[in-house]
Amino acid sequence: MPHRSTNPEVVCQDLIDVVLRVWSKRLKNSARLRGVGFAVSGLINTRGVIRKAPTLGWHDVDLKNELLLKLPLPAFAENDANAAALAELSFGGRVGYSDLCVLLLDFGVGAGIISERKLFRGYMGLAGEIGHLCLEPAKRHPDEEIGFLESRVGRNNLLAVYRQAGGKEKDLAGFLEDLKGNGSTARKAVETWAEWLALTISNLADIANPKLVVLAGPLSELYPFVEKRVRERLGERRFPTVEELEVEVSTFGRDSAALGGAALVSNGLFSVPDSSFLGDLA
C-alpha cells in the first residue's frame, strides 16, 4: 500500500492497522500468528532504532519500540538488505552456502552479509552499507543522504543517464520495456550501469569474500541484459576474491525483503542461537 505520509507516526500507525486487519479478517485471529517482522530501507541499529532512512527522510526513529507498544505481538525490525539476506538463507534453497551476500538494488544500494550462516551486523548493527563507499575523495559529503556508489548504481542515476541520452520513458517499468525492445538508448544506459554494478560486486567480494552474491530488488531485473559484461569485468581482475564468485538473481523478485521480515520472526522465536549450548547440558 502507498504511504499516506512519510511522517513516522503516520507510517507506524498504518503498519499497525495493516497487521491487525490481516490478523482479524484473513487469519481469523489465529494463534498461529506469532510475530511480525518489518524490513526498512534505512540504517537500523541493533535496538531497532532507524538512525537514517533517506528515502523517508527519517532520523533516529524508534520504530521497534513504537510497534511493540501498540501491537499485541512480538515485533522485529531489520534493514531491508539484511532481511533479504535472511530470506535467501532461510527460504532460498541455499543449502551448503555458509557465506553469501545479497545486493539489494533500488533507489539505494545495500548489502546483507551472511558469514558462517550468521547475519553480519557489525558493532552497531549498521554493517553492509556498501552504497556509501566513496571512491572519489572530491565527492565526499559530511551528511550523506545518498551514498557515492548508490548515486551511480541506484535507480535515479540509471534513469537520469537514460533520459539525458534522449530516452523517452519516465520510470523503471518503461525503461525495462524499452530495453526489452532493444532500444539503443536504454541499451547504452544499462551498459554504463553494468560497469558500476561490476565494481560494486567486486568491492563487496573484497570486503566479505562470499561464495555467492544474490542480486535482489527492482533493478535485479536488469542483470540478464548485462550478465555477460559483468562476468567479463569480474574475470578481468584476476584477483582471488572473485575467482570462484557466483552471481545470481534472487528468485523472490520484489518480495525479498518482505520474506526477510518473516524470517526475522522465524529466526527470532524458533531458531537455536548456538548449537554449542548442548555442551553445557552434558
Protein Blocks (a to p, Z undefined) as FASTA:
>chain_A
ZZfbfcfklmmmmmmmmmmmmmmmmnoopaklnbdcdddeddddfkopafbafknopahi
afklmmmmmpccdcddddfklmmmmmmmmmnopghiabdcdddddfbccddddeehiace
bjnopghilmlpcfbfklpcfbdfbdfklmmmmmklmmmmmmmnopabfbfklmmmmmmn
opaklmmmmmmmmmmmmmmmmmmmmmnopabdcdedjklmmmmmmmmmmmmmmmmnopak
lmmpccdddfklmmlmmmmmmmmmmmmmmpcfblklmmmmZZ
